[in-house]
Amino acid sequence: MKIQVEFLGLPKLKELIGQKTVIDLTSETIADLVSDIVNKHGQEARQALLDNKGKLNSAIQVMINNQGFVRRDDFAKRYLNDNDNVKFLLVTGGG
C-alpha cells in the first residue's frame, strides 16, 4: 500500500527523506509506519522521531488525511489505507 508522508517542522527528516514522499508500506498501522521509517533511514531518523524510550517524540504529532491529531494510544490500532496522507508535525509552544 502506498502512503503519502509529509514532514512539517522536522528538518532532519526533510533532509533524509524529503518534505513529501510516498512510502510503500507492507504493514498497516501508524506504529508500523514509524518503525518502517526508522528501519529504512537509520539512526538519524531514529533520533529525529523517537525519544529515549523508543516512542514517538512527544513534540511530534501525527495527522491522517487532515482529520485532526491521532492520539498516541491509538498508533498501534489506527490502520492506514492505500493513498492515506500522513503528516508528522513538530508542535511548538510559546508564551
ABEGO torsion letter per residue (X at the ends): XBBBBBBBGBAAAAAAAEABBBBBBABABAAAAAAAAAAAAEAAAAAAABBAAGBBBAABBBBBGGAEBBBAAAAAABBBBBGBBBBBBBBBBBX
